[in-house]
Amino acid sequence: MRIERKRGGPWVNEHRSIFKFMRRTVEIQEDAADDVASVLAQRGDAMGELIDYEAKRDRELCVTGSGWSQSKLFHGLSSHVTTDGDEGIWPVPDEAFLEGIEHRRRYVLVTGGTKIHRLMDWLGKPGRDLSLRTAGSHKGQSVAGMVATGSHGSTLDETGCETHVRGMVLSTGKGEGIWLGDPDKPVLKDEWIARFATPGDPAHFAAARVHLGGMGFVSAYLIEAVEEFYCGLVKRARKLPADWADLVAQGRFAEAMGDITQGRTPHYYELTFDPFAADDEEVLETIWLDIETTVKPTLDAAPVSRTSFEALGEQAARGVKQITENPLASEMIEARLRDLIDVPGMIFDDFKEHACDERDVPRTLSQLTAQWEPHRLFGLRVDVYNAAFAVPLERLPEALRIAREMAAGTEDNIRTFSKDFVYTVRFAKKSPAAMGFLKFDNNAIINIDGLPKNFLLGTDAHVAARRLQYLFKKAGISFTMHWGKDAQMDAADIRDQYGAAVDAYRAARKALLGERDEVFISPALERWGLA
């Protein structure tokens, strides 16, 4: 590892929702030599010195990879640690494993700064033919950013990306690296770990698994991959049948999808709703269907590349929409002007143009997830507002009804919100992490995807997200919000939703960092009551 100190300057996250001026910048570069234990030992020494140096000067460290998170994870006076060059992936040497560990080729050690798409490419090389279990809809994040915020992969039988983690190496500035391993599935020998880290209390593993940037510098993760799997892709628009909500609430996804499955197992299911449309109008469905095979198929399908907001940018160039039904109040001049953009209409138009039935064309997980690209509207970059609510699956029908009634408006056929957003619904299992936001046994995730807060004409997307929280609370629907997206929560909300997990998180943070806890602090942790 090489650490390069540079002058500070302005910084903005990838979604351009957070702007900061950093006083100083520290760049982390990893040369990735072959002996992983020696590399991790050297990384621990170098980062330990950096953390200790900053702590003695009462400075916080802001560690970023791709800057994906929309949560306020750092102070403006921080020393900004960038990890774009901190990429390293190593197979675990055979001598490191405990006796009896099977499928050893599936385990890798990877630096926290490594981008997801690089890890996917490494795993999928011919001869390895491995895959992550799950990933978010984009693969531009760093591995540490993905795990730190509990990024959800949304496949029907998986939870958030933290499900891959079997251990982690933490630099805390206390003169040693700390190893936290999964107590339910130990993998590595203590004597091998001792070459680069001191074993920490495994009781803290669950709390540190989704660490929110508050447990030190995550130098590396021990990841357990799976054998490469293949899915066919279907993208279609249809009117949902009358029993769709009941079937989904019972977890009967194949039946809810209809004849398209033809007896095959659905792997992933995503729906996009126009919040302002009637219940009997079309929705957009993205479905992955498992392809069973005993040999590696030919993988010549084009990777998924289009996303909703790239589609919006292209559609917007063709002209604005005419809004004739369910108008906004006449005095809402700015909102009426913004309404002409009609985010749902443009996304629906583009999706239908690129709908496909490629259920028998095999794609890997890497080919099914999109590389992040900036979005443009009328030639100008448009960034994304995104908030995500996880609700118990059985409450999804009620939650969707509330969300759609809120958007459509009911009084005198006049809406409250401009057409700045869509609802996207996905599904996932419970997280094993104490602070994993997927905390229900079966989760339905309702995303509000829309125009950003800094949009030139304004936006209602973030206002809608706040209103929806109020309505869910009023209806008694339990929910949590994705940490890496716009999580509009305070300490009271977090305590109410996570209970004793808050105490476990704070205890783990204190035990791991001690007096160094002020180095890894952020406005978000303070607001959430986790500092």
N, C-alpha and C positions, 0 to 999 in steps of 0.2 A: 504493500500500500504506500502511495505517495500522497502527501498532504501539501497543497499549494495555497499559500495565503495571498489574497488579492484585495484591491480596494473594493469598497462597497458600492452601492448605487441602487437605483429603483429595481423593484422586482414585482412580478405579477404572476398569479397562478395560471394554470393552463386555461381555465374557463374565464379568466379575466374578471373574476368577481371579487378579488382581493388584491389591493395595491399596497406595497410597503416600500419604505426606503431603508435598506440595510446598511449599517455602519461599516461592515467588513464582510468579506466573502472567503470561505475556505472550500477549496475543491478537493474532493477525494478521488483518487485514481487507483485502480487495482490492476496489477500486471498479471495476476493469476498464474503463478508458478505451479508446478506439478504437485509438490508435497503440500497437501491441503492443511495438515496439522501445523506445519511450520508457517504457512501463510496466515492461518488464523491466529497463531501466537504473535506474529509480527503485527498483525492488524490490531490485536488487543493492546500491545505496547504503544503503538502510534496513537490510537484513539484515546487511550488512557491518559497519555501526556497532554493531548489537546484538550480533553475535558477538564483535567486538573488545571491547566493554564487558564482556561476561560473561567472556571469556578473561582479561582483566586482573585479574579478581576470583577467578580459579580456580574458576569455576562450570561445570558441565556444562549443556548444553541438551538437554532432553527434548522432542522434537517429536512431537506426536500429531495425528491427524485424528479418525477415529471411534474410535480406541483398539481397533481390531479384533484386533491381534496378541496372542497368548498368550505370546509370548517376552518375557523381562524386558529391555526395551530402554532402561532408564533407572535412575538412582540416585535415592534419596529426597531428596537435597539439591539436586536439579536445579532450574533455572529451567524451568518447564513452559511450552512454547510450543504453544498450541492453534491449529489451522488450520481449524476448522469454518467460519469466515467468509472463508477464503482461497480463494474460488472465482472462476476466470476462464478463459474459453475464447475463443480467437481463431482465425479462418481465417488462414492464412499469406498475406501480401500477395504479389502476383505478382512484384514487384521483388526479393523475397528469394531466389527460386529460382535454382539453377544452370541453365545451359542444358541442354535435353534432358530435364528432369524431367517425366514424364508424370503424368496423373491428379492434378493439383495441388490440386483441390478436396478430395481425401482427406486432406490434411495439416492438422493443427491444432496450435496451441500451447496447453497447458493447465497451470494451476498445480497443484502437487503436492497442495494441499489440496482440490481439487475432488472431490466424491463421484462414484463410478462412475455412479450412476443419473442424475445431472445431465448427465454427459458423454454417456451413451446417449441421453437425451432431446434434447440439442442436435444430436447427429449424425443422429437419426432424424426431425428436422423435415421436413415435406413440402417438397419442392424440394431438400433435401440428400439425403435417403434413403440415409444412410450407416450403418455399424455398426462396432462393435468386432469383431475377429476372434473373440475368446473372452473369457470372464469367469468368475469363480468362480460357485458355485451361488447366492451372494448378491451384492447390488450395493450394500451399505452402506459399503464401505471407501472411503477416499480413494484417488486415483490413485497417490500416492506410496507409501501403505501396500501397495497391491496389487502394485506393481512391486518395491518394496524387498524383499519376502519371496518373490518368485517365485510369487505366487498362481497356481495352475494352473486353466486353463479347462476342461481335460479333454475337449475335442472331439477326435475321433479323429485328425484331421489337423493339429492345432495343438499348441503347447507352452504354457508359462506366459504370463501377461499381459505379461511383458517383451518378447514378440515384437513388440509395437506400437511400441516405442521406437526412434526414429531419432536422437535427440539429447536432451541434458539440460543445463539451466543450473543451476550449483551456486554457492551463496554460501558462502564459506569464511572470511570475516573477515580476509582478507589484502590488502584494499584493491582487490579486483577480483572480478568474476564470472568463472566458468570455464565454457566451453562444451566439452562432450564430444560429438562426433558419431560416428555409425556409420561406421567406415572402409570397410566393404564397400558402403555405400549412402549416400554424401554427398548432401545435399539442398539446403542453404542456402549462399549466397555468404559467403565470409569477410568481405568488406567490410560486409555487412549485419549479420552476427553481431557485428562490431566495435563496433556502436552500443551494445551492452549487455554484451558479455563478451569475454574473451580466450580464443582457442582453446587448449584443453589438448591433451596428447599423446593422439592417438586410440588409441594402444596400451593406454590405461587404460579404454577404453570397455567392453570385455567384462567387466572386473572390477567396474566401477561400475554396471553395468546392474541387477544385483540387489545393492543397496548395503547392505542391512541396517541402515540408519540411520547408517552410519559414514563417509560421504563428504562431509559438509557438509549444508547446508540445500538440498534440491532445490526450487528456485524454480519451474521449469517443465520440462515435457517436450514434445518434438516427437513427436507421435503420428501414425502412418500408419493410417488406417481403411480399410475395404473397402466395396464397394457393399452396400447392404442385402440380406440374404438371408432366406429363409423356410423354416421347418421345421414339419412336423406332429408332434404329441405323442402318444405311446402310453405308458400306465402300466398294467402288468399283473402279475399273479402267476402263476407257472407252475413246474412241475417241469422242471429243466434236462435236456435229452437227454444220453445217455451220452457222446456225442462233443463236448459243449460245451467242456470244458476244452482239449482238443486243438485245436479250431478256433480258439479265442480265442488260445491260445499262438502260433499261426501267423499271427495277424492277420486271420483270415477271419471278420470280425465279422458280415457280412450272413448268412453261412451259419449262424453260431452263433445268430442271432436267429430263424432259421426263416422261415416263409412270410409273416410280418408285413411283411417288406420289399417283397415283390412286385416285385423287380428294382430298387427304389429304393436310393439311397445312404444308409446310416446316417451321421448327422452326430455323434451323441453317444450314449453307452451307459453306463448306470449300473445297478449291481445292489446290492441290500441283502440280506445274508445274516443269518439268525438263527444266531449262533455256537454255540448250544446244541442246534440241531436236527440231525436225521439228514441224510445226504447226499441222500437221495431226497425230501426235503420241499421245499415251494415256496420260491422266492426272489422278490424284487420287482425288476422291470425298468422302467427309465425310458429311453425311446428317442426320439430326434429323427430324423425322416426328411426329407431334403432335398425341397423342393418347387420344381421348375423352372418358371419363368414368364418371359415376355418383357415383362410389364406389371406394375405394382405392384398387388397384390391388395387386396381389402378386408380390413382388419385389425380385425375386430370381436370376435375371441376374447378371453376374459377372461385377463388376465395370470396366470401361475403365482403363487400366494400361499402355499400350504401347504408347510410344512417338517416334517421328522420330529418335532421337539420341540414344535412347535405342536400337531401331532397327538397327541403324548403327553399334553400338558396336557388336551386335550379328552377323550381316552379315559380318563384317570385319574379324571376326575370321575364316571365311571359305576361306579366300584367297583374294588377290587383283584382281582388274578388268583388263582386257586387253582393251586398248583404241586404236581403229583402225581407227575411222572416225573423221574428222574435228580436226586434231592434233594441238597441240600448236607448236609454233616455236621451232626449234631444239635447239637454244641457251638458251631456258628457262628450264634449267636442273632441278632446284628445283621444278618448277611448274609441269614439266613432271613426276617427281617422285611422287609428291603429287597427280597428276591426277590418279594414279593407285588406289587410295582409292575410287574415283568416288562416291561422296556423293549422287547425285541423283539416280544413278543406284542401290546402296545398299538400300536406302530408298524405292524405287519403288519395288524392289524384296521382301522386308519384308512386305510391305503393301499388296501386292497381295497374299502373303502366308496367311495373316490374314484378308483378305477381308471377309465381312459378309453381309447377308441380314436378319436383325433381326428387321424389321420394325414393327412387331406386338409384340415384347418383350418389356414391359414397363421398363424404367429406369428413375430415378429422375435426376435432375441436378447434384447432388453429385455423382451419379454413372456414369455420362457422362463426368466428368472432372477428370483429372489424378492427382494423388499425385506426387509431384516432387521427383525424384530420380536422383542421379549423373549418368552420362553416361560414358561408358568405351569403348575404342578402343584398340585392341591388348592387353587387360589386363590393360591398363593405363586409368586413368580418362581423359575424353575429355569433355571440357566445350563448351558452346554454344555461338556463335556470333549471335546476333539478332538485326536487325533494322526494323522498321515498318513505312511505308508511308501511310497516309490516303489521298486519292484523291477523287474528286467528282465522284459518281457512273457513271455518263454519260460519263466521260473521261476514264473509266477503259479500254475499248478496245484499245484506243490509247496508254495508259500508259503501258499496257501489251505488245503491239507490240514493243514499244521502249525498254522495259526491256529485252525482248527475243532477239531482234536484237543485243543489246549491249553484251549479254552473248555469243551468238552463233558466232559472228564475221562474216564479209562478205568479207573481202579482202583476195584473194587467198586461201579461205577456211581454214584460220588459225585463231584460237581463240586468244583472248587477256587474258582471265581469265582461271584459272584452275577450275576443277569441284569440287569446295569447298562448294557449296551452292545450295539451292533450293528456289523457290518462292512459298509462301503459301498465298492464297487470302481468305479474309473473308469479312463480310459485317456488318454494324451497322448504327444506326441513329445518329442524331446530339446530342451533349452533352449540358446539361443545364448550365454547368460551364463555366465561362469566359475563363479559361485556359485549358478547355478540348480539347484534340487534335483532337477529332472527331467534326470538326467545320462545316462540310457541312451537308445539310439537309439529304442527303443519302451518306454514305461513303463506299468506297471500300478500304480495308486495304491490302497493298502488303507487306508481310514480307520477308525479306532476312534472312533465317535460314542457318547457316553454321558453318564451323570450326572457332574456336576463334582466336583472335589476338595472343594469347600466344601459339598457336599450334607449336609443335616442328619443323615441316617442313615449317612453315609459312602458310599463307592463303591469298586468294584474296577476301574473303567475304566482309571485311570492305572497301576495295578499290572499289569493285563493288557498294556498298551503296553510297559512295561519288560520283562516276561517275554518278550514276542514278539521284542524286539530280541535277547535272549539266544538264543532258539531259532533265529532266522534266522542269527545268527553261527555257531552250532553246526552248522547245516546247510550253511554255505558259500554262503548266498544274499546277494549284495550288495544293499544298500539305502541309501537316503538318507531324511531326514525333512524335512517341510515346515517352513521357518523360522518362519512366522507362527503355527504351531500348537504343540503341546507337544512341542518338539524335545528329547528327553532325551539330549543328546549333550554330550561334553566335547571338549577340544582334541585329544586322541589320536584320538577318533572322526572328527573333522573332517579331521585330517591324513590319516588312513587312507582316507577316502572321497573327498577332493578333491585330495590330492597337491599338485602345483605350483600349482594354482589358489589355494591359501592364500597362497603367496608373492606371486603376482600381485595378490591383493587387498590384502595388507599394503603392497606397494610402491606401488600406486595411492593408497591412503589416505595414505601418507607424502608422496607427491609432491603431492597435491592440498591437503592440510591443513597439512603442516609442523608447526610448533609448536602449531597450533590443533587437533591431533588429540585433545588431552585434553578439548576442549569437546564433541566428539561421541564419547563413550565410553559404554559400558553394561555392566551385569553379564553380559548375553548375549555381547557381543563378547569380553569378558575370558574367560569360560568356554569359548568356542569357539576361543580362541587366535588371534583375528583383530584384536585391539587392537594 
